[in-house]
Amino acid sequence: MGGAAKTAVEWLVSVAPDPEACRWEWERNPLGVTLLPAGRLWDVLIVGGELGCPTLDVLGRCVDRPGPVLGDFEDRRTGFFVPAGTAARWVGTGVRAAGLGSWIVVPYPGRASGGVRWLVPPDGAGTLTDPVVLETAMHEAAARIAADGL
């Protein structure tokens, strides 16, 4: 495992109730995933596929490096890691906010897994996406989708 992936693993397991059990699960789960609790270091805003990938494209042009982003089966949903507490304050429609009390399926960084993958892997330094920048990117992506549909 490379240095960046190892640092990312350490950052991710730091939220687990039992970091060693989390590592053990990751190593032995044939899908290469584990469940981690949201709401400690990060929340996840989950956007439908039609808007998720275009939002990530816009976000990539707005910031040097967004926070971690997950994609699921066939990109039907995209999960943006944002600061803890964001889910409790999020009022946008069409976005599922996973915060305190929610659990997220998380693949092992730097390794292929079944169903869920990193579109932007965690950097291990705790970089997260600013929810204001994310909302702006979602609006721009939605406007582009609407314009393309006309």
C-alpha positions, -999 to 999 in steps of 0.1 A, spaced: 0 0 0 14 34 -10 19 62 15 -11 82 3 -34 52 6 -20 44 40 -26 80 53 -61 79 38 -68 46 56 -56 60 89 -78 91 85 -109 71 76 -105 45 104 -101 73 129 -139 77 129 -146 40 135 -157 29 170 -130 2 168 -103 11 142 -86 -23 144 -119 -41 137 -125 -17 108 -91 -26 93 -98 -63 99 -132 -60 81 -116 -42 52 -90 -69 48 -114 -97 49 -146 -84 33 -146 -98 -3 -162 -66 -16 -134 -45 -1 -158 -22 18 -167 -14 54 -193 7 72 -181 40 88 -201 64 109 -208 99 94 -210 129 116 -177 127 134 -151 141 111 -173 144 80 -209 141 67 -218 130 32 -241 147 8 -255 121 -17 -266 134 -50 -285 114 -77 -264 103 -107 -279 126 -132 -266 156 -112 -237 139 -93 -211 134 -120 -218 168 -136 -215 184 -102 -181 168 -97 -170 181 -131 -179 216 -122 -164 213 -87 -131 201 -102 -129 234 -121 -138 255 -90 -112 241 -65 -77 227 -66 -88 195 -50 -123 186 -37 -127 164 -6 -134 127 -10 -161 117 -34 -178 83 -37 -196 68 -67 -218 38 -65 -231 12 -89 -231 28 -124 -229 63 -108 -265 63 -98 -254 82 -67 -224 104 -59 -214 111 -23 -195 143 -14 -176 144 19 -183 177 36 -176 190 72 -194 173 101 -226 191 109 -235 200 73 -262 173 71 -281 188 100 -282 222 83 -287 211 47 -321 222 33 -317 215 -4 -341 191 -21 -330 160 -40 -299 155 -19 -297 129 9 -277 142 38 -259 116 59 -247 129 92 -246 119 128 -263 85 132 -258 75 96 -234 49 83 -216 50 50 -203 21 29 -167 30 23 -142 12 0 -106 7 9 -86 36 -6 -64 26 -35 -80 -8 -40 -108 -19 -64 -140 -28 -46 -174 -41 -55 -201 -15 -62 -187 16 -45 -155 33 -56 -136 65 -49 -141 91 -76 -118 114 -55 -100 94 -28 -93 109 6 -60 126 8 -55 116 45 -51 153 55 -88 157 61 -96 178 30 -133 181 27 -156 199 2 -169 233 13 -207 229 12 -212 264 -2 -189 256 -31 -206 223 -35 -241 239 -36 -228 264 -62 -214 236 -83 -247 217 -81 -266 248 -93 -242 253 -122 -244 216 -131 -282 217 -130 -283 248 -152 -260 230 -177 -282 199 -177 -313 221 -182 -297 240 -211 -286 208 -228 -321 194 -225 -337 224 -243 
